Each structure stands twice: as C-alpha cells, then as structure tokens.
Amino acid sequence: MTPTINADRLWQSIMDIARIGPTPEGGSNRMALTPEDAAARALFLEWCKALGLAFTQDAIGNMFLRRDGTDPAAHAVAFGSHLDTVPTGGRFDGVFGVLAGLEVMRTLHEAGIRTRAPLELVNWTNEEGSRFRPAMMGSRVHAGDMSLEAALAITDDHGVSVAQALRDSGQAGGLTPAPRGWAWWLEAHIEQGPVMEASNSDIGIVTGTMHARYFQLTVTGEPSHVGPTAMDRRRDSLAATAEVILAVERIAHEAEPRGRASATWIENFPNARGNVANITRLHCDVRHEVAARAIEMEAALRTALDAIAGRRQVRIEVDLYATFGPVLFDQTLCNVLRRKAEDRQLSVRDMTAAAGHDSVLVAKLCPSAMLFVPSVDGITHNPKEYSTPEQLARGAQVLLDAIVELAG
Amino acid sequence: MTPTINADRLWQSIMDIARIGPTPEGGSNRMALTPEDAAARALFLEWCKALGLAFTQDAIGNMFLRRDGTDPAAHAVAFGSHLDTVPTGGRFDGVFGVLAGLEVMRTLHEAGIRTRAPLELVNWTNEEGSRFRPAMMGSRVHAGDMSLEAALAITDDHGVSVAQALRDSGQAGGLTPAPRGWAWWLEAHIEQGPVMEASNSDIGIVTGTMHARYFQLTVTGEPSHVGPTAMDRRRDSLAATAEVILAVERIAHEAEPRGRASATWIENFPNARGNVANITRLHCDVRHEVAARAIEMEAALRTALDAIAGRRQVRIEVDLYATFGPVLFDQTLCNVLRRKAEDRQLSVRDMTAAAGHDSVLVAKLCPSAMLFVPSVDGITHNPKEYSTPEQLARGAQVLLDAIVELAG
C-alpha cells in the first residue's frame, strides 16, 4: 500500500495560494502572468525547493519540477495543472491539480520512497485564457500546437504582449518549449459541474473531452447619431450583436444536454452615449461531446449570422481562432485510475470534460488521463467554487496511488 | 442691410479645425478635454485674439470671447456651440456653430461695425458627453443644472476625472461658472437628420427639442464556467443585456416617427472567454417630442426589464442619470430668425431637435433659439457628415443678420 497523503497539509497549501490575489467575495483573481500569478508561482517554487525538486522553466513560462528516479533511463511520469485563474476565480480550479501533485511529492519525500521512473510536476502557463487568448497556451506551445513566436506576440486587452508579460513577471524561462519524453501524464481537477455530486461519486474518471470551437466575430455597421437618426436608417452593430448573443444561446439550448454554447466577451465602438455603435466584437464558442454535432452547431451559428447581417445591413466577419478536442484519454491509464479508486473503496464514475484542460494538449504527446473530484453545487469560476477537504484528499490519494504504480 | 459674411473664409476655418484629430475616413476625433480638443481651442482662440476679442474662461473650461458694444449698460447677445466631437465625429457638428459665430465677429470687424449691445461668442465644454457623461456638461454647469463639484468629480472610462482632464489640457479657467446676464442666446447647428434636405429647406427654425431620458442599467447575474455549466443553471448578465438592447429597439420602433430610443454603451465583466458574464452595464436613452410619451417609453422599458430580470434570475438596477428637454425655444427669437431668413429669400421650415444641444441649458437662463442648416443624406456623428459651403454660408448669414438686429 502506498502511504497516505496529508489532507490537512493539502488543504492548507490550497488556502495559502488562495490568499494571493484575493477577491472581496473570498475567491482568487490571478490572471496569467500578472504580479499575483507570479507571487503564487514563487510560493509554489519555494515549497518545491524545500523537497529538493529540480526546477526548470521554458520560454512560455511553464514550470517543471523534477524528482529523480532510481532508473536514469526511465521516462518520467508527469502530472500537474495550472495556478492561474479567471478574474472571478475560485480557489480550486487548476490549483488543486498542482497542489495535489505537490502533495504527492511531499508524501513520497516524507516516506523516503524513491520511484524507479522520475516524476515531473508541472504548472502550465495561462490555462484560462482570460487575459491572453487562446486558453491552454502553455501546454499548447509545449505540444507544438502553436508556435512560441505566435504565442509571444499575442496581446491582452491593454496591448501588453505575452513576451512582455513573461519578462515583467520574471517567468521567461530558458528552455525551448518541447515535449519532454514523458511515459504518462495525469491531471487531477475539480469537476466544475454538478454531475458527480448528483450521483454521489467520489472520483470521476475523465474518459475524454467535448469538441469546442472558439470564434471572434466582428460586426460592422455605420456610425450615426442617436437623436436624429430614424430607426430604419440605422446600421447598429450593438443591436445586431445582441441578436447574435441570443442566437448563440438558442443554439446552446438545442444542443443540450451534450452540447453547450456561450457568448462571453464583447467590445463596442465608439461606445459613446451619443452614437449608434458601428463596430462590435464578440467572442463565442460552441462545444459538443460529438465533434460532428459541434460542427453542426457552428453551421447553425453561421446561418443565424447571415440572416442577421442581411436583415440589418451589417457585415459580420467570423474568425474561428481556436478549437480543442475531442480527445479520448488513454484507456490503460483510465483503468489504472479506476482500479486505484476502487482499491480505496471510493465510488467512481466515468465523465466527459466540458471545459478545456491542459491534458487535451498533452494527450497529443503521451498517454494521458484526468481525474475529477466533485464541485459543491457544480459552481465554478466563481468565488463560491468549493470542494470539501475530504473530497480533495480522496483525489490526491488516488493520484498518488496511480503515480506510484506507474513509476514503479 | 448687414454686410455679407465671407463663405470661403468660414469654410476654410471649418476645414482647418477638422484637421485637428483627423480620422482615417476624413472625419474628426476630438473628445472633450483631450490634447486634440485643446489644440482646436488654441487655434480658435488665436483667431479670436486677432479680432481683439476679450477672452475669459470658467472653471469647467467654457470659453467666452467678448466684443464690446457702444452701450456699457446693455446686456450681451450671445451665440456659439462646441468644438468637441464624438470619436467617430464629422467636421461640422458643433464646429459650424462656433465658427459661424467667429465669422459673425470677423465680418463685423472687417466692416468696422460696432453694435450697441456687446457680443459674446461661446465654446462650451464637453457637449458630446462621449468621454465624460452627461452630455452638455459645460452649459449644464453654467446654467446651474449640475454643480461644478459634481462635474469635476466625474471620471472617464479610464478613471481620469474632469478636474484632471481640465488641468492636463490647460482648460481650467478662473471664472466661477455662472449666468452672465445675456439678453439673447442663438446657436447655429447642422440638422443631423434628413428632414430639411427632403423638404428642400435652407434654414430650419428650431422651435423646441424632444424630451430625452438617459439611463445606466446594471445587470447582475452569477459567474460560472462556459463549459460545464448547464444552460438552465446560468444567470448570464450579457445574454440578459442582449434582450434589453432588443427591447430598447422595439420600444423605439413603436415610438417612431416622433420618438427614438437607443442602447449605445456597454461594459461587461469579467469579459473573459472562459466565463459566463455576471455583471453587464448598458447605457440607453428614450426620447420623444411629447414629454409624456417619453415617460411612457420609460415605463415600457421598465416593464421589459422586470420581465427579463424575472425570467433570467438576474438583478437589473436602473439609474436615470440625466434628462433634457422638452424645451420650447423663444417665440420672439424664432420669429426674428424666420424673418431674417425670408429677407434673404431663403426657404424656411420649423423643426424639433431630436438631439440635445447646449441651447437646451441656456434656454433656462435667457430667451434662446437655434437655427439648422441641412445635413447631406442626414448623416451625422460619422466622417461622411457633410453640409455644402453654400448651406453653411446661408446659416451664418442669417445668424449675423439676427445678431445685428438684436444687438442694435
């Protein structure tokens, strides 16, 4: 039997990180490569160094913490997640996966256990994509899904580039982002939905993810004055965008329960109180468990856009700027996780992830899988996001058990 | 007969001002108290000083250019408009009224005519309200409709206060804003609509304005994750706001042709691509020629908001932060303008202004009126905004003729 993880220590570490970038409602705001993100990374690194883990960092800021094994020829077992949050972030999304990995390292350190294969704990850069799109940027560049140059040139809403933010936050590492020859990849994460709680499950085995398609729309009308301009002479980009937002919602309702769609980000010009808007930009996404259905959702969206553009005499440009999934995670690895959970007398259920995760990218490189722990009320990206210390501990324990088996 | 204004000089001055803050499409972007606004004011002041006009400025930045009369006891005849623009501004809105006033001063100067009553030419601060709301800020403070302290504390979308912007642009004058005992007020302006062109009118006599009511709405939902959160569990403030925008548009269509309504400005939080929005702010207004109908439009809006808030489980706060009108302009003054236009064999029609103008505020202090010149295609707040040199010259001539009669 592998040793038991320290549930209190895991909880305390999560609470310590949560205090960095606190929000009034008790959540965390640590957008990627902000001073808050850098501070959380520094605390995490300090903890890792106390365990003697070897630290390296690549040029997109991904952090790798390595514990040597007894067999220098063995490929590493890797695991981790991300410490960055959305602006309305909770305390557990991403953080749990990184600190569960840290708890694995601490438990092995304390028990004096050295595995055959080396272990690598990873904190990926900018998983959330709130400040710099697309999401999962660090793992995307690592997996070769996006070039380093392209990522470095991306700017936030204030014109600051990823390259600049990496320098400013001291996170521009020396390694060229590249696959590291891992044997296996595991990520522990909170579910972020209500399914596990409703079915009384302790551990979710994530067998795959939805297919998601991300769009930026640019709606262009004609500037005019709010007072004298008759309604039928207006080409109002904001009103046209309002119709688009509701069309996205309609498409989502039609795709439920296995699909979702959302419009989340808007930018409006001139955004002046005396002016009918003439340029409005909108971010939206469609996603579905069945890739072909996600593509049908995109087609429905494009049909709606054509109708709106025609009726309102506006132009709507569609930029499909990113996709993720569908991914089927590794069956062998899912089976290891399932067995380890059952060995601990935990209730298990298979899941499909509706959100993007770094594991989606890592799965392109090596056998990968994820485990979920329940989210109370299914609430996430919200200060109310919560999992109990016991729920988190169970997830970390299964992670440790699986890693010990895989690393020998 | 009064002397003839110099149409070429008027046109040239308008073109000279238009070159300050040029936009790629040939319009102007000089939002209030920006460096561009300050540069336009400096050029205007240089022209005024060449005529020996006495310059004073109040603490909200309003500029007063005085030409003495022969009777020191006489109350001044005042006229002017504004040099600031919306971000998608044309070359004529506001600028025409200020430079038509300058052309009046230049023509009298050239002809060596001194009127009995003094003349005051005014450039009001922040008529547009694009950067700092509410609109007509300078004339509002001048008329005592808003306190100087309240105005100075207002901030733009970047947190810069009016007080700071006045200092930065060198426009914080020494006078305490207060009525100046004017006998009459006149404002020349472009129509900004298609009515005069359609009816082949040279001069519009503005007998009054619509009643407008300005709202800021704050829609509050609940943050959640775009992926795992089922549609019926979302409280999406952006989707709710999309419904509000379309409700405003519906109310506008029902109120046409004598009423309008517009939603123009939006701000969304967290405006992050992984998050269902939880706070969205929207600016909208309703306006109607009949004040009671504008109030009914507001009631219709509030009914729509209640329905949306109830159905979507969001909270919608309504801040009615400003109103203008209805104003009935001075009959005597309208008759003077009408007679002067007819004396010049110009075609005249009565108009109701749909937009707010500084004259709405000045009308609280002294008999006031406005004259319009046609806008080609009715286009305004747009780089394509255009009136011909001849149309503008006719307006400036009628302004001069009326001023000479009123000032004796």
Interface residues (C-beta under 8 A of the other chain):
Chain A: V86 P87 T88 D93 E128 G129 S130 R133 A135 D157 E191 Q192 G193 P194 M210 A212 Y214 E222 P223 S224 H225 V226 G227 P228 T229 A230 M231 R233 D236 L238 A239 T241 A242 E243 I245 L246 E249 A252 H253 E256 P257 R260 S262 A263 T264 W265 I266 N268 F269 P270 N271 A272 R273 G274 N275 V276 A277 N278 H283 D285 R287 A353 A354 A355 G356 G378 I379 T380 H381 N382 P383
Chain B: V86 P87 T88 D93 E128 G129 S130 R133 A135 D157 E191 Q192 G193 P194 M210 A212 Y214 E222 P223 S224 H225 V226 G227 P228 T229 A230 M231 R233 D236 L238 A239 T241 A242 E243 I245 L246 E249 A252 H253 E256 P257 R260 S262 A263 T264 W265 I266 N268 F269 P270 N271 A272 R273 G274 N275 V276 A277 N278 H283 D285 R287 A353 A354 A355 G356 G378 I379 T380 H381 N382 P383
